[in-house]
């Protein structure tokens, strides 16, 4: 007695598929044991025909099974045959396809008078190793996947197209040759792998989630009898093929549809029906026997197609493994053009599927656009759709086209839409105030750009005509030699030439023997419209003595403000009062500053230091004309007394009284505006 079987075709620990009990005059009999029909003793009796040929050292025998798979009826039909004419067949489609051999070779053929499909790229090829098991193509024939026996999916492209995207969630059985067939949904979102027992395993394509679990369908636990799987054109159901040639329907998820019985099936009692494929957009297709024979059949409402021609055939060598069809010229074909394919967020793109075609009797009915960020437009009758990407990222756009017969075709734009955003610029400047000469450092290293186009350069403008950069470094230094208020601006640019900028203000007091420097500002949180920079330092800032009280209850501010800096190396006690026309503010008392410390004086309660309200121009409910006819020219005076000596500082910029108007209402906008003003140096006498 001897045994034979394909290496690795049995689950680990399984017995050989066929045990030969007797050889007589070139014929043999035997029994099929576990690994094919079950785990018990002999399940079926085999009569093995005379050896037909020896190919590559393999004795190839014709095999007749005197029995049937568990749970499946067998209709004995003619033996496997090469392609030929089919009685009563109708030329419902013209196209082509590929036959897959066990080594991974792909062999093109044509349907009727159609042309064979172009060459493929990618996939897999294992010369001398019968390990290729399944083949599936996208509905437009542009690419697909080759399945090996352990569940590996190998992407391929057709006719110069890019290989199919990577998959997620697919099963894998290292060392166990049990994967048998693969099929993808018409919208390219995912598909299913069938194992030898009939189990269906969903997987996702690209970033899509796997489809729902199949409902219904066969399952032969422990019996390696399933050989392939195919999905209907609508993608709502499919069929599992067993090795006798029977097709067993299932639904895609609980909302799917279980397809009806097929007609014209070739049935074999020798368990060598390995593949099945449907013509895209047509309710018809072919099953494939192990010798390369292609056998037409039809789904409900369809007619078997014409015979395939030019297909590879291996008489008496069981090496053909699967078949996949490309669409005929008149089939439903999806096309998409997306413009623009790159730009800054927010980016508006237009997807155009008007190039999609369907030349048969069931025209296109609807288009559905998936923009890859969770936004789906349709189904709709219009062939175009627009979308705005609000944030940065890389997005694929897919259109799914459906015709009046429910056939579906999908295509994804070849290049993803790349949406870029400018960098988020930040800037720290230190110190922000002192007397000249003042050395400052500017630091933009906190700037970020999280999209695929990173920060490329930094440009620092120090506001006195000095510019540093563009440079790759995020820091710069500069020394101010003259008194003044300066804006320091950094411009941060990424590799896509998008940029953002941020500005900080510093104050430089005049170099003198004066013991103090004086600054005026305004701090407003009452009026949210047209926000303006606020004076800094403020309450809580380093090296700052803050004297002031926010509004009771709300914690808000609407206050003129004075800052006095101690320029000496010793503590100092001083008193500050402010005169704005007839309004005198003497509310802070004597304050003691440490060496180099700042004193900030603000309101001591609601509207106790509101220099803005000393003018009627711009007041609440006042005539807007007053903004031009009643502007006050009063110059606020800041009186600083140190050691009994009072020095008068003139706020010639009218910062404390906001330009001689109530700037919440002037200029008039119909809304109350932010009155804030950053610190501005106030010159002393002379």
Buried (B, 14 or more C-beta within 10 A) or exposed (E): EEEBBBEBBBBEEBBBBBBBBEEEEEBBBBBBBBBBBBBEEBBBBBEBBEBEEEEEEBEBBBBBBEBBBEEBEBEEBEBBBBBEEBEEBBBBBBBBBBBBBBBBBBBBBBBBEBBBBBEBBBBBEBEEBBBBBBBBBBBBBBBBBBBBBBBBBBBBBBEEBEBBBEBBBBBEBEEBBBBBBBBBBBBBBBBBBBBBBBBBBBBBBBEBEBBBEBBBBBBBEBBBBBBBBBBBBBBBBBBBBBBBBBBBBBBBEEEBBBBEEBBBBBBBBBBBBBBBBBBBBBBBBBBBBBBBBBBBBBBEEBBBBBBBBEBBBBBBBBBBBBBBBBBBEBBBBBBBBBEEBBBBBEBEBEBBBEEBBBEBEBEBBBBBBBBBBEBBBBEEEEBBBEBEBEEBBBBBBBBBBBBEBBBBBBBBBEEBBBBBBBBBBBBBBEBBBBBBEBEBEBBBEEBEBEBBBEBBBBBBBBBBEBBBBBEEEBBBEBEBEEBBBBBBBBBBBBBBEBBBBBBBBBBBBBBEEBBBBBBBBBBBBBBEEBEBBBBBBBBEBEBBBBBBBBBEEEEBBBBBBBBBBBBBEEEBEBBBBBBBBEBEBEBBEEBEBEEBBBBBBBBBEBEBBBBBBBBEBBBEEBEBEBBEEBBBEBBBBBBBBBEEEEBEBEBEBBBBBBBBBBBBBBEBEEEBBBBBBBBBBBBBEE
